[in-house]
Structure formats: structure tokens, C-alpha cells
Amino acid sequence: MIRFFIETWESLLIALRSLGTNRLRSGLTMLGIIIGIVTVTVMITVINGLENAMDNSLAMLGTNAIYVEKTSWFIEPGERARHRSRPDLRADLAERIRERSEYAVAVAPLAQTGRPIRYRDRALYGVFIQGSTPEIASVDDVELLEGRWYNDLDNLVGRSVVVIGHAVNESLFPSERAIGKVIRIGGKRFEVIGVLKEQGKFMGLFSFDEQAQIPIKTFERHFGRFRSVTIKVNAASDETVPLLEEELTGIVRAARGLDAMEEDNFEINKTEAFREQLAGVKAVVYAIGIFLTGLALIVGGIGVMNIMFVTVKERTREIGVRKAVGASRRAVLSQFLIEAVLVCIAAGSIGILLSLGVTAIVNQFVPATFALGTVLLAFGICVGVGVIFGVVPAWNAARMDPIEALRHS
């Protein structure tokens, strides 16, 4: 065992000395490996980032939530006209679901629009305005930074009160307290009664902080009631979601007077639909990434093999001297194998450093997360490439006859 460690250490020192002597050649040999490592690490960081963003975003929507809506979240191009021709859903459907559902723990109708919000000389455009019943606070598990949520009386009489998102508060009230101030939403006056805690963005795109929540009766009075609403229903747990889905289908079909032969003219949307869409994106990213990575690593590996053959050729007399003074085949084999692995590990280190910069750039457009496991995987790939493509030249060196090697000039 001691002899093995001594031989390995000597082989490592010889390999380092050889790489230092031929820096340019070693650098050119690394290019393929560097490209492969950058590709595989960026691919994994993008996928990890998308999955983390998806988990956080679905938590905002509610993992136990079901949305009864007029159309599907993801519609095939040929189905759009048929979905849009369906009859609208009305807010009173929420009350019917609340009365008849056994598995629903919270139900709330949602009416939505986009409007500018103004306060004095400050304005925000295209803010997400949502009208609902007070129960939406428990459906969405609302957290307030300050103030209160609107109550049943606010909704019953249609008071012009509003709870604003964190970004709206920061933009309109950078140096004063928002509670009690009067703002204009689409030209209508509203009193601010609450401010939501910061929530972040959905999939890095839509911001949940650029919103305003108002009672649904107020919404209908100011922005019209002739639009389809969404009914958000929460199940008690993940296990009861399928039961709730089946139950809701029956309740809504009965409410719409559909017989057994008629197809649904509404949609039951679940947050799992986003995971299914992400699975397709992941498959494409994996396919492209694996192809590019494999191509780059094969090219890089062939480069490593070629340069190792050249190295063995150049150092034939050195191999003969080492074997003449007692070096074993294992010692010579490990010397050149370690050298091949070192070239790949050096390339992997450069590739990982470059990946950090590339990941930072990619993160500006899509979520990307760099994890320790990615680094370990990259180094594992480098070692594998070094062993696979370095073993043949190393074996040729180990099998040389010392007398023939010494005669080499």
C-alpha cells in the first residue's frame, strides 16, 4: 500500500511537471473539455433553477388549489375558438360550491383586470386588479405588512377600499405610509386599507407584488360584472385534491344543466399542469444539452488521447530509463493516466469558473441555480473522460520494452 501511494505521488509530480512544460499544448487540448463542462453545468443549473422557481411559484398559487374556469390554462391552437365560445362563469357559482362540496375547505370567486393606479403625480400602469370575497384571504393564505383585509360589510355595500401589493406600495408611497391614503384605480377613487407582504415573481415573470385586491361587489360596480370569473377552491390536503376535482366536476355540471352525454363547457385547472409543461421543457433542454455535451466531450477526449500518444512518443527514452531502474508497468501506466486525468480536471475547473459567469447571465432571462452537486458531477465527468481516453496511450507506454525504449532517439 505504501509503495502504491509513493508511485502515485511520483506519477502526479511527473504529470504536473509535464503539463507545466507544455502549457500551450495542454491549453489547446482542454478546449473541448471546457466547452463540454460549460454546456452540462449550464444545462443543469437552468433545469434546477426552473424547478426551484416552479416550486416557489406553485406555492403562491396553492399546491392544494383547484381553479374552475371558462378555459384551460394551456389550450391547443385549434381549440381556442371553441373554448372562448363557452358560457361565462358567474360569482354565484362559488356559493353553490361552498354549500354542496364535501372536500372544499375554502372557496372564493376571482374577477380580474388590468388598470393603471395613480397617487398624486406617481403612476403605475397595467397593475393586476383582483376582486373577490373576503374568504380569498384564507384561500390564498394572505400575509399583510400593515393594515387590514376587506371584510363582509366592505363587500356587501361595495366600499371602494383596496389592499395593495408590496411593489405598488414602494412605487406610490416611497416615503409615507399608505394606509388611509386615497388612490385612483382606472380613474376610480379607492382608500388604501392594507399592504401585502413581498411575495416575488411567478416563474420569474409575473410579479405578485404588482397587484391590488378589492371586494368583488366593488369590482363589479366599477369595472363591470359581465365577464367570466375564476372560482378558486382549496382542498384539505394533496390526497383529497383528486376527490375534490371529481366532486367539483359534478357540482358545476349540475349547476350548468349538462346531461350525461354533453361534454364539459368549463375547465378544472390544477397547478400540476405547470409541472407537466415544465417536464416538456426539461426534456428539450436535456436532449439539446446531452447532445452538445457529448459532442464536446468526445472531441475533447479524442484531443486528450491524441496528445497523450504524442507525449508517450516524445518520452519513450524516459519510459525506458524508468523501467530499466525498476519501475513497474503499474507505475508507468498510472503516470500517464494521471496526466490525462489532470488535463481533464484542469479543463473542468476552468469550465466551472466560466459556467458561473454564464449562469449569472442566463439568470437574467430564466431562473438558474448553481448547486454543489453540479460541481461534483462536472469533476466526475472530467475524471471519467481522462480515464477513458487516457487509458490506451498509458497502456501502450506501460507495455514498452525497456531495451527498445532506450534505443529510441
C-alpha positions in Angstrom: 0.0 0.0 0.0 2.8 2.4 0.9 4.6 1.6 -2.4 1.3 2.3 -4.3 1.0 5.8 -2.7 4.6 6.6 -3.4 4.3 5.6 -7.0 1.1 7.6 -7.3 2.7 10.7 -5.8 5.7 10.4 -8.1 3.4 10.0 -11.1 1.5 13.1 -10.0 4.6 15.2 -9.8 5.9 14.0 -13.2 2.5 14.7 -14.7 2.4 18.2 -13.2 5.9 18.9 -14.5 4.9 17.7 -18.0 1.8 19.9 -18.1 3.8 22.9 -16.9 6.4 22.3 -19.7 3.8 22.1 -22.5 1.3 24.8 -21.4 0.1 25.9 -24.8 -0.4 22.3 -26.0 -2.2 21.4 -22.8 -4.4 24.5 -23.1 -5.5 23.7 -26.6 -6.2 20.1 -25.6 -8.5 21.4 -22.8 -10.8 23.4 -25.1 -13.2 20.5 -26.0 -13.5 19.5 -22.3 -14.1 23.1 -21.2 -16.9 23.5 -23.7 -18.5 20.2 -22.6 -18.3 21.1 -18.9 -19.8 24.6 -19.5 -22.6 23.0 -21.5 -23.5 20.4 -18.9 -23.3 22.7 -15.9 -25.4 25.5 -17.5 -27.9 22.9 -18.6 -28.2 21.5 -15.0 -28.3 25.0 -13.4 -31.1 26.1 -15.8 -33.1 23.0 -15.0 -32.5 23.3 -11.2 -33.5 27.0 -11.5 -36.7 26.2 -13.3 -37.7 23.5 -10.8 -37.0 25.8 -7.8 -38.9 28.7 -9.5 -41.7 26.3 -10.2 -41.9 25.1 -6.6 -41.9 28.6 -5.3 -44.4 29.8 -7.8 -46.8 26.9 -7.3 -46.7 27.6 -3.5 -48.0 31.1 -4.4 -50.9 29.6 -6.4 -51.6 27.0 -3.8 -50.5 23.4 -4.1 -53.9 22.1 -2.9 -55.9 24.6 -5.0 -58.2 23.9 -7.9 -59.3 26.6 -10.3 -62.8 26.3 -12.0 -62.5 28.4 -15.1 -64.0 29.0 -18.6 -60.9 27.9 -20.5 -57.8 25.7 -19.9 -54.5 27.3 -18.9 -52.8 25.6 -21.8 -55.0 25.5 -25.0 -54.1 23.8 -28.2 -54.2 26.3 -31.1 -57.1 24.5 -32.8 -59.2 24.5 -29.6 -59.0 28.3 -28.7 -62.2 29.3 -30.6 -64.3 26.5 -29.0 -63.0 27.3 -25.5 -63.7 31.1 -25.9 -67.3 30.3 -27.0 -68.1 28.6 -23.7 -70.6 30.4 -21.4 -69.0 32.6 -18.7 -68.8 31.6 -15.1 -70.5 33.8 -12.6 -69.6 34.6 -9.0 -72.7 33.0 -7.5 -71.2 29.6 -8.6 -68.8 29.9 -5.6 -71.7 29.9 -3.2 -73.2 26.8 -4.8 -69.8 25.0 -4.5 -69.4 26.1 -0.9 -72.9 24.7 0.0 -72.5 21.4 -1.8 -68.9 20.5 -1.6 -67.7 18.0 1.0 -64.0 18.3 0.2 -63.6 22.0 -0.2 -62.2 23.9 2.8 -62.3 27.3 1.2 -64.0 28.8 -1.9 -63.7 32.2 -3.5 -64.6 33.8 -6.8 -61.9 35.8 -8.6 -62.6 38.6 -11.1 -59.5 40.2 -12.8 -58.5 43.1 -14.9 -55.5 45.3 -15.5 -55.7 49.0 -14.7 -53.3 52.0 -14.1 -53.0 53.1 -10.4 -52.2 56.7 -9.6 -51.4 58.7 -6.4 -50.8 62.4 -6.9 -48.1 62.7 -9.6 -47.0 59.0 -9.4 -48.5 56.3 -11.6 -48.1 52.5 -12.3 -49.6 51.0 -15.4 -51.1 47.6 -16.1 -51.4 46.7 -12.4 -53.2 43.4 -11.8 -56.6 44.2 -10.2 -58.4 41.3 -8.5 -61.9 41.4 -7.0 -63.1 38.7 -4.6 -64.9 37.9 -1.4 -63.2 38.3 2.0 -62.7 34.5 2.0 -59.9 34.9 -0.5 -57.6 35.9 2.4 -57.9 32.3 3.7 -57.9 30.7 0.3 -54.6 32.5 -0.6 -53.2 32.5 2.9 -52.7 36.2 2.7 -50.0 37.9 4.8 -50.3 41.6 5.4 -47.4 44.0 6.0 -49.7 46.5 7.7 -53.4 47.4 7.8 -56.3 45.0 7.3 -58.1 42.9 4.7 -61.6 43.9 3.5 -64.5 42.3 5.4 -68.0 41.1 4.6 -69.5 44.6 5.2 -67.0 46.2 2.8 -68.0 43.6 0.1 -71.8 43.8 0.8 -72.0 47.5 0.4 -69.3 47.7 -2.3 -67.0 50.0 -0.5 -64.1 51.5 -2.5 -61.3 50.0 -0.4 -58.2 48.4 -1.6 -55.3 46.2 -0.4 -52.2 47.0 -2.5 -49.1 44.8 -3.2 -45.6 45.5 -2.0 -44.3 46.9 -5.3 -47.3 49.2 -5.6 -46.7 50.5 -2.1 -43.0 51.1 -2.8 -43.7 52.9 -6.0 -46.6 55.1 -4.9 -45.6 55.7 -1.3 -41.8 55.6 -1.1 -41.6 58.0 1.9 -45.0 57.9 3.5 -47.5 55.5 5.0 -50.1 54.1 2.5 -52.8 53.3 5.0 -55.7 55.8 4.8 -54.5 57.4 1.5 -56.8 57.7 -1.5 -55.5 56.4 -4.8 -57.2 56.1 -8.2 -57.6 52.8 -10.0 -58.7 53.2 -13.5 -59.8 56.7 -12.6 -61.9 55.5 -9.6 -61.1 56.6 -6.1 -60.1 53.9 -3.5 -58.9 54.1 0.1 -55.9 52.0 0.9 -56.7 49.8 3.9 -53.8 47.3 3.7 -50.4 46.5 2.2 -49.4 42.9 1.3 -46.0 41.4 2.3 -43.5 41.0 -0.5 -44.2 37.8 -2.5 -41.9 37.8 -5.5 -42.5 36.7 -9.1 -44.2 33.8 -10.7 -41.6 31.8 -12.7 -39.5 35.0 -12.7 -42.0 36.7 -15.0 -45.3 38.0 -13.5 -44.9 39.8 -10.2 -47.4 39.1 -7.4 -46.3 42.4 -5.8 -47.8 44.5 -8.6 -51.4 43.9 -7.7 -54.4 45.4 -5.9 -57.1 43.5 -4.1 -60.7 44.9 -3.9 -64.1 43.5 -2.8 -65.9 41.7 -5.7 -69.0 43.8 -5.4 -66.9 46.9 -5.7 -65.1 45.4 -8.7 -68.4 44.7 -10.5 -69.7 48.2 -9.7 -66.6 50.0 -11.1 -65.3 47.6 -13.8 -68.4 45.7 -14.9 -69.9 42.3 -14.0 -70.2 40.9 -17.5 -67.0 38.9 -17.5 -66.2 35.3 -16.7 -64.8 34.8 -13.2 -62.5 32.1 -11.8 -63.6 30.0 -8.8 -60.6 29.1 -6.6 -61.2 26.1 -4.3 -58.8 24.7 -1.7 -58.7 21.1 -0.7 -57.6 20.0 2.8 -54.5 18.1 1.5 -52.8 16.8 -1.6 -54.6 13.4 -1.1 -58.1 15.0 -1.3 -57.3 17.0 -4.5 -58.4 14.2 -6.9 -61.6 13.7 -4.9 -62.3 17.4 -4.9 -61.7 17.6 -8.6 -64.2 14.9 -9.3 -66.7 16.4 -6.9 -66.4 19.9 -8.5 -66.9 18.5 -12.0 -70.3 17.0 -10.8 -71.4 20.2 -9.0 -70.5 22.5 -11.9 -72.1 20.2 -14.5 -75.3 20.1 -12.4 -75.2 23.9 -12.0 -75.0 24.3 -15.8 -77.7 21.8 -16.5 -75.5 19.4 -18.6 -76.8 15.9 -19.2 -74.7 12.8 -19.2 -74.0 12.9 -22.9 -72.8 16.5 -23.1 -69.1 17.4 -22.6 -67.9 19.9 -20.0 -68.2 23.5 -21.0 -65.8 24.6 -18.3 -62.3 23.7 -17.2 -60.9 22.3 -14.0 -57.3 23.7 -13.8 -54.7 22.5 -11.4 -51.2 23.7 -10.6 -49.8 20.3 -11.7 -50.5 21.4 -15.3 -47.4 23.7 -14.9 -45.3 20.8 -13.9 -46.4 18.9 -17.0 -45.4 21.8 -19.2 -42.1 22.1 -17.4 -41.5 18.4 -18.0 -41.6 19.0 -21.7 -39.2 22.0 -21.4 -36.8 19.9 -19.3 -36.9 17.1 -21.9 -35.9 19.5 -24.7 -33.2 21.1 -22.6 -31.8 17.7 -21.6 -31.8 16.5 -25.2 -30.0 19.5 -26.5 -27.6 19.7 -23.6 -26.7 16.0 -23.7 -26.1 16.1 -27.4 -23.9 19.2 -27.2 -22.1 17.9 -24.1 -21.5 14.5 -25.6 -20.2 16.0 -28.8 -17.9 18.4 -27.0 -16.6 15.7 -24.6 -15.9 13.2 -27.4 -14.0 15.9 -29.4 -12.1 16.9 -26.2 -11.5 13.2 -25.2 -10.1 12.5 -28.7 -7.8 15.5 -28.3 -6.6 14.2 -24.9 -5.9 10.8 -26.4 -4.0 12.3 -29.4 -1.9 14.5 -27.2 -1.2 11.6 -24.8 0.0 9.5 -27.7 2.3 12.3 -28.7 3.5 12.7 -25.1 4.3 8.9 -24.9 6.2 9.1 -28.2 8.2 12.1 -27.0 9.1 10.5 -23.7 9.9 7.0 -24.9 13.6 7.2 -23.7 12.3 8.4 -20.3 10.0 5.4 -20.1 12.9 3.1 -20.9 15.1 4.6 -18.2 12.3 4.3 -15.6 11.6 0.7 -16.5 15.3 -0.1 -16.6 15.8 1.1 -13.0 12.8 -1.0 -11.8 9.6 1.0 -12.5 6.7 -1.4 -12.8 4.1 -1.4 -15.5 1.6 -0.1 -13.0 3.8 2.9 -12.2 4.2 3.9 -15.9 0.5 3.3 -16.5 -0.5 5.5 -13.6 2.0 8.2 -14.6 0.3 8.8 -18.0 -3.2 8.0 -16.8 -2.8 10.6 -14.0 -1.5 13.1 -16.6 -4.6 12.6 -18.8 -6.9 13.0 -15.8 -5.1 16.1 -14.7 -5.6 17.7 -18.1 -9.3 17.0 -17.9 -9.6 18.2 -14.3 -7.8 21.4 -15.1 -10.2 21.9 -18.1 -13.2 21.1 -15.8 -12.0 23.8 -13.2 -11.8 26.4 -16.0 -15.2 25.2 -17.3 -16.8 25.6 -13.9 -15.4 29.1 -13.4 -16.8 30.1 -16.9 -20.1 28.4 -16.0 -20.5 30.7 -13.0 -20.4 33.7 -15.3 -22.6 32.1 -17.9 -25.1 31.2 -15.2 -25.2 34.7 -14.0 -26.0 35.9 -17.5 -28.6 33.2 -18.1 -30.3 34.0 -14.8 -31.2 37.4 -16.1 -33.6 35.7 -18.6 -34.6 32.4 -17.0 -34.1 31.2 -13.4 -30.8 29.3 -12.9 -29.4 27.8 -9.7 -25.8 26.7 -9.3 -25.5 23.8 -6.8 -22.6 21.9 -5.2 -23.9 18.7 -6.8 -23.3 20.2 -10.3 -19.7 20.9 -9.4 -19.1 17.3 -8.2 -20.8 15.9 -11.3 -18.6 18.1 -13.6 -15.4 16.8 -11.9 -16.7 13.3 -12.1 -17.2 13.6 -15.8 -13.7 15.1 -16.2 -12.2 12.1 -14.3 -14.2 9.7 -16.4 -13.1 11.3 -19.7 -9.5 11.3 -18.6 -9.6 7.6 -17.7 -11.5 6.5 -20.8 -9.4 8.4 -23.3 -6.1 8.2 -21.5 -6.0 4.5 -20.8 -4.9 3.4 -24.3 -1.9 5.7 -24.5 -1.0 4.9 -20.9 -1.3 1.2 -21.6 1.0 1.5 -24.6 3.6 3.2 -22.5 3.4 0.6 -19.8 3.9 -2.3 -22.3 7.0 -0.8 -23.8 10.1 -3.0 -23.8 12.8 -1.1 -21.8 15.7 -2.0 -24.2 13.7 -0.9 -27.3 12.6 2.3 -25.5 16.3 3.1 -24.6 17.3 2.7 -28.2 14.7 5.4 -29.3 16.3 8.6 -30.3 
